[in-house]
Amino acid sequence: MTGREPAENSSRRRFLAAAGLGVASALAGCGYRPGGGDLAWESSLAGGGLLGVDDRWILPAGDRLFVLRNRSGRTYDFESETWYDAENAAVTALDSAGDTRLEAETERQAAGPPAVTETSIAVPVTGGRVTAIDREAAALDLDDSTVDEDGSEADERDPIRWRVDVDAAGADGSTASADDSTDDDLSASADAVRASDRLVAAVVGDDVVVLDAETGDRAFALSEAWPDGSDVGSLAVTPDRVAVDGGDVWVAGAGVGPDGGSGADGTVLARFDPTGERRVARSLSVEVDWLAVIGGTLVAGDSNERITGYRRDLDRRFALSVSISSSRPRPISRDGGRFYYSAGGTMRAIDAVAGEIVWERSDLPTGDLAADADGMYVAEDEFGFGEEGEPQITAVGTDGKDRWTAPLPDGVTVDELFAVGDRLIAVAGAELYGFRAAPGERWSLLG
């Protein structure tokens, strides 16, 4: 059963689109053309008839915005026209027009944010389990019929690719069947998942369990692959210190020596292949706060207020001194080999391949960020930057220069901002607002 979004949301989008078209037509003789920051559509995250909605996680991936919401209560299935009880999580994906293009649900509530790849969505759910959703099977083709060419009803594929209880994975490589455990067995849940199209790494306590992304078969656990794995606690593994790229798993273990043993200060960076073999390791004298693979470069932020880039063999590619706040921020948004980093009142664009700061500015608001191939975007609240101002979105190009600035709709305070396709999607409470990202020309002498 699927709790689809109420039809009133799509009707609302159609009304706004029609209204926008009418306004544009009325102004056509005056030379009005839609520009960056213009509102294109509005929708809502609420719906499904649920009596209760708990945690939610929102993240962009390519031309989709993925929304994961825990659900608890009674909901209505519009296809079967029946009510049913739900205690699980709903996964939806929206395109740049605000239309739903994917729907699926997990068997339990989510315990943390998902990891999205080109083919799947890995969700850590309660009870130490990871559920993988097949994006192709869960996708909605809104223009396609539900019948085959011969007139028969098309078979509907199961969107669930696999379910694995990672806390029950045995040392012999076997994995407990999800069907053999009950929803009452809610032991320690995975803190987070990191994934590529080949591997899924679930961080459970101080250990990392790595699974085959296609089948869910257990590949290895860090506690076994790391020498002296019996002293797992010394590794101090956290989700921010784990990254997955292709067939490689990168881990920053704190308080371990260069040979993998315990007792040393600092951090050891290590890369493991899909079999759990440690390919390379490097001992550092500082504590690593976070890891990310950007443009094929392993990028690490450390306690010495530096961002350092490493090649795959862990030879150092670059080291940049930056200001890191007490909250130890991670890269906010990135495209290709570039990412944008806001800390200490300064916004920086960093090229992880060239190993250089492309530009930096201290006159930009430090609000919610989004980025695409054309640059970055920041939403400013009603207090402005340093003094009172109006709520607005500012677009900055790849060269660090302003592209456009546009006011936000009255009463809208942006919680999160995402770049999806040719739109900026702002989340404000339970509401979504889609803004045009391209500069355009708001007024022209052409009639």
C-alpha positions in Angstrom: 0.0 0.0 0.0 1.2 3.5 -0.7 0.0 6.6 1.0 0.0 9.0 -1.9 0.1 12.7 -1.5 -3.5 14.2 -1.6 -4.6 15.5 -4.9 -5.1 19.0 -3.5 -1.3 19.5 -3.6 -1.1 18.9 -7.4 -4.2 21.1 -7.8 -2.5 23.8 -5.9 0.6 23.6 -8.2 -1.6 23.7 -11.3 -3.4 26.8 -9.9 -0.1 28.6 -9.1 1.3 27.6 -12.5 -1.9 28.9 -14.3 -1.8 32.1 -12.2 1.8 32.6 -13.0 1.1 32.1 -16.7 -1.7 34.6 -16.5 0.5 37.2 -14.9 3.3 36.6 -17.4 0.8 36.9 -20.3 -0.6 40.2 -18.9 2.9 41.6 -18.6 4.2 40.2 -21.9 3.5 43.5 -23.6 5.5 45.3 -21.0 8.5 43.1 -21.7 8.4 41.0 -18.5 10.5 37.8 -18.5 10.8 35.4 -15.6 14.1 35.8 -13.8 16.2 34.3 -11.1 14.4 34.0 -7.7 10.9 34.2 -9.3 8.5 31.8 -7.6 7.6 29.0 -10.0 5.5 26.7 -7.8 4.5 25.9 -4.2 3.6 22.6 -2.6 3.4 21.0 0.8 5.1 18.1 2.6 2.1 17.4 4.8 -0.5 14.9 3.6 -1.3 11.2 3.4 -4.0 11.4 6.1 -1.5 10.6 8.8 -2.2 11.5 12.4 1.4 12.0 13.3 4.6 12.9 11.4 7.9 12.7 13.2 11.5 13.0 11.9 12.3 13.9 8.3 15.4 14.2 6.2 15.7 16.0 2.9 18.6 15.8 0.4 19.2 16.5 -3.3 20.7 14.0 -5.7 21.0 15.0 -9.3 17.7 16.2 -10.7 15.6 14.9 -7.7 14.9 16.1 -4.2 14.5 13.1 -1.9 12.3 13.4 1.2 12.3 10.7 3.9 9.6 11.1 6.6 8.8 8.9 9.6 5.1 8.1 9.8 3.0 7.0 12.7 -0.7 6.8 12.8 -3.6 6.1 10.5 -3.4 6.9 6.8 -5.5 6.6 3.7 -4.5 4.6 0.6 -6.1 6.4 -2.4 -5.6 3.4 -4.7 -7.4 0.8 -2.5 -9.7 3.5 -0.9 -9.0 2.1 2.5 -7.5 3.2 5.8 -4.5 1.4 7.4 -2.1 1.9 10.3 1.4 2.9 9.5 4.5 2.9 11.7 7.2 3.2 9.0 8.9 5.8 6.8 7.9 7.2 3.5 10.4 8.0 0.7 9.4 10.4 -2.1 11.4 12.1 -4.8 10.4 15.4 -6.4 11.6 16.8 -9.7 12.4 20.5 -10.3 8.7 21.2 -11.1 7.6 19.9 -7.7 6.0 16.8 -9.1 6.4 13.4 -7.3 8.5 11.0 -9.4 9.2 8.3 -6.9 7.3 6.7 -4.0 8.2 3.9 -1.6 7.9 3.0 2.1 10.1 1.1 4.5 8.9 -1.6 6.9 10.1 0.3 10.0 10.7 3.9 10.9 14.0 5.5 9.8 16.8 5.9 12.3 18.8 8.5 10.3 19.3 10.1 6.9 19.4 8.0 3.8 22.2 7.6 1.3 21.1 8.1 -2.4 23.0 6.7 -5.4 22.1 6.6 -9.1 20.3 3.3 -8.6 19.2 3.0 -5.0 18.3 4.6 -1.7 19.8 3.0 1.4 17.8 3.8 4.6 18.9 3.0 8.1 15.8 1.9 10.0 15.2 1.0 13.6 16.5 -2.3 15.0 19.9 -2.2 13.4 18.6 -2.7 9.9 19.3 -1.2 6.5 16.6 -1.2 3.8 17.6 -0.6 0.2 15.0 0.8 -2.3 15.4 0.3 -6.0 15.0 3.7 -7.6 13.8 2.3 -11.0 11.2 0.0 -9.4 9.9 2.8 -7.1 9.8 5.5 -9.8 6.5 6.9 -11.0 6.1 7.6 -14.7 3.2 10.0 -14.5 2.7 9.8 -18.3 2.8 6.0 -18.6 -0.2 3.6 -18.5 -0.5 0.9 -16.0 -1.2 -1.7 -18.7 1.1 -3.5 -21.1 0.8 -3.1 -24.9 -1.4 -6.3 -25.1 -3.9 -4.8 -22.8 -3.0 -6.9 -19.7 -2.2 -5.3 -16.4 1.5 -4.6 -16.0 3.4 -6.4 -13.3 4.4 -4.0 -10.5 8.0 -4.5 -9.3 8.8 -4.6 -5.6 10.7 -1.4 -4.9 12.5 -3.0 -1.9 15.8 -4.4 -3.2 16.9 -6.0 0.1 16.6 -5.7 3.9 19.6 -6.6 6.1 20.0 -6.6 9.9 23.5 -5.3 10.1 23.8 -5.7 13.9 23.2 -9.4 13.4 25.7 -10.0 10.6 27.9 -12.9 11.5 31.7 -13.2 11.3 31.3 -16.1 8.8 29.8 -13.7 6.2 26.2 -14.7 6.7 23.5 -12.2 7.4 20.4 -12.8 9.4 17.2 -12.7 7.3 15.1 -9.6 7.9 12.1 -11.9 7.9 13.4 -13.8 10.9 13.4 -10.8 13.2 10.5 -8.8 14.5 9.8 -5.2 14.8 10.0 -5.6 18.6 13.7 -6.3 18.3 14.7 -2.7 18.2 18.3 -3.0 19.3 21.1 -0.5 18.5 20.3 1.2 15.1 22.8 2.2 12.5 23.8 5.8 13.1 24.1 6.5 9.4 24.8 5.0 6.0 27.3 5.9 3.3 26.8 4.4 -0.1 28.0 4.1 -3.7 26.5 2.0 -6.5 28.8 -0.8 -5.4 28.9 -0.6 -1.6 26.8 0.4 1.4 28.6 1.2 4.7 26.4 1.2 7.9 27.9 2.9 10.9 26.8 1.0 14.0 28.3 2.2 17.3 32.0 2.1 16.8 31.9 -0.4 14.0 31.2 -0.2 10.3 29.4 -3.0 8.4 29.9 -3.0 4.7 27.4 -4.6 2.3 27.1 -5.3 -1.4 24.9 -2.5 -2.8 23.2 -4.8 -5.3 22.4 -7.9 -3.1 22.8 -6.7 0.5 25.3 -9.5 1.1 27.8 -8.7 3.8 31.3 -7.8 2.6 33.2 -7.1 5.8 33.1 -5.3 9.1 35.7 -2.8 10.2 36.3 -4.5 13.5 37.5 -7.5 11.6 39.4 -5.8 8.8 41.3 -3.4 11.0 44.3 -5.0 12.7 43.8 -5.5 16.4 40.0 -5.2 15.7 39.2 -6.5 19.2 39.8 -3.0 20.5 37.2 -1.5 18.3 36.4 1.3 20.8 39.8 2.9 20.2 38.9 3.5 16.6 36.3 6.1 17.7 34.4 5.8 14.4 31.7 8.3 13.7 29.5 8.8 10.6 31.4 12.0 9.6 34.7 10.0 9.5 33.4 7.4 7.0 33.2 7.9 3.2 32.4 5.6 0.3 33.4 6.1 -3.2 33.0 3.4 -5.9 34.5 0.2 -4.5 36.5 2.0 -1.7 35.6 2.6 1.9 37.5 5.4 3.6 37.7 5.5 7.4 39.4 8.0 9.8 40.1 6.1 13.1 41.0 8.2 16.1 43.5 7.2 18.7 45.2 4.4 16.7 48.8 3.9 15.7 50.1 3.7 12.1 50.0 -0.2 12.2 46.4 -0.1 13.3 47.0 -0.7 16.9 45.8 1.5 19.8 47.6 3.9 22.0 48.6 6.7 19.6 47.2 10.2 19.5 45.8 11.7 16.3 44.2 9.8 13.4 44.9 7.1 10.9 43.3 7.4 7.5 42.7 4.0 5.8 41.2 2.8 2.5 39.6 -0.6 2.3 38.5 -2.5 -0.9 35.2 -4.4 -1.2 36.8 -7.5 0.4 37.9 -5.7 3.5 41.6 -5.6 2.5 43.3 -2.4 3.8 44.9 -1.0 0.7 46.7 2.0 2.2 46.9 3.8 5.5 48.4 7.1 6.7 49.0 8.3 10.3 48.2 11.9 11.2 49.1 13.9 14.2 45.8 15.7 14.3 42.2 14.7 14.8 40.1 14.4 11.6 36.6 15.9 12.0 35.1 14.8 8.7 35.8 13.0 5.4 34.3 13.5 2.0 35.3 12.3 -1.5 35.0 15.3 -3.9 36.0 15.1 -7.5 38.0 11.9 -6.8 40.0 13.6 -4.0 39.7 12.5 -0.4 39.1 15.8 1.5 39.4 16.0 5.3 38.7 18.7 7.8 40.9 18.6 10.9 41.3 20.1 14.4 44.1 22.4 13.2 41.6 24.4 11.2 42.8 22.9 7.9 41.2 21.3 4.9 43.5 18.7 3.4 43.2 16.8 0.2 44.6 13.4 -0.5 45.1 11.3 -3.6 43.8 7.7 -3.6 47.2 6.5 -2.4 46.9 9.0 0.5 49.7 11.2 -0.7 48.8 14.7 0.3 47.5 16.8 -2.6 47.0 20.1 -0.8 46.5 21.7 2.6 44.5 24.9 3.1 44.3 26.9 6.3 40.7 27.9 7.0 38.5 29.0 9.9 36.5 26.1 11.4 33.8 27.0 13.9 33.2 25.2 17.1 30.4 23.2 15.5 33.0 21.6 13.1 31.0 22.1 9.9 31.2 19.8 6.9 31.2 20.9 3.3 27.7 22.2 2.6 27.3 21.7 -1.1 29.5 20.7 -4.0 29.5 20.2 -7.7 32.2 18.2 -9.4 35.5 19.0 -7.9 34.3 22.2 -6.2 32.6 22.7 -2.8 31.4 25.7 -0.9 32.4 26.1 2.8 31.0 28.7 5.2 32.8 29.2 8.5 33.9 32.1 10.7 31.7 34.6 8.7 33.5 33.8 5.5 32.2 31.9 2.4 34.8 30.1 0.4 34.7 28.2 -2.9 37.3 25.5 -2.9 38.5 23.5 -5.9 39.3 20.0 -4.5 41.1 18.9 -7.7 43.4 22.0 -8.0 43.7 22.3 -4.3 43.0 26.0 -4.1 40.6 28.6 -2.8 38.8 29.9 -5.9 37.2 32.8 -4.1 36.2 33.9 -0.7 33.8 36.6 0.6 32.9 37.9 4.0 30.0 40.0 2.9 27.5 37.2 2.3 24.9 35.9 4.7 25.7 32.6 6.4 22.3 31.1 5.9 21.2 28.0 4.2 23.3 27.1 1.1 22.7 25.3 -2.1 25.0 24.8 -5.2 24.9 23.7 -8.8 27.2 23.9 -11.8 26.4 27.7 -12.1 27.5 28.6 -8.6 26.0 28.8 -5.1 22.9 30.3 -3.5 22.3 31.5 0.0 19.0 32.4 1.7 19.0 35.4 4.0 16.5 35.7 6.8 14.6 38.9 7.9 17.5 40.1 10.0 19.8 40.4 7.1 23.6 40.1 7.4 24.8 42.0 10.5 21.8 44.3 10.5 18.1 44.3 9.6 17.3 43.6 6.0 14.6 41.9 3.9 14.4 38.1 3.4 16.0 37.2 0.1 18.0 34.7 -1.9 21.4 35.7 -3.3 22.9 33.8 -6.2 26.7 33.9 -6.6 28.4 32.7 -9.8 31.4 30.4 -10.1 33.6 33.5 -10.3 32.4 34.8 -6.9 30.4 37.7 -8.3 26.7 38.2 -7.6 24.4 36.9 -10.3 21.0 38.0 -8.9 19.2 38.8 -5.7 15.5 38.3 -5.2 13.1 38.8 -2.2 11.4 35.8 -0.6 7.6 35.7 -0.4 6.1 37.4 2.6 6.3 35.3 5.8 8.6 32.7 4.3 11.6 31.8 6.5 13.8 29.2 4.8 14.8 26.2 6.9 16.7 24.4 4.0 17.7 25.3 0.5 18.4 22.9 -2.4 19.4 23.3 -6.1 17.5 20.7 -8.2 17.6 21.0 -12.0 16.8 24.5 -13.0 15.0 25.3 -9.7 15.9 26.3 -6.2 13.7 24.5 -3.7 13.3 26.2 -0.3 11.8 24.3 2.6 9.9 26.4 5.1 8.2 24.3 7.7 6.0 21.9 5.9 5.9 24.0 2.7 8.1 23.8 -0.4 8.8 26.7 -2.7 10.3 26.3 -6.2 12.2 29.4 -7.5 13.8 29.9 -10.9 17.6 29.5 -10.7 18.6 31.0 -14.0 19.2 34.8 -14.0 16.9 35.7 -17.0 15.7 39.2 -17.5 12.9 40.5 -15.3 12.3 43.6 -17.4 13.2 44.3 -21.0 12.4 46.9 -23.6 11.2 44.2 -25.9 7.4 44.0 -26.1 
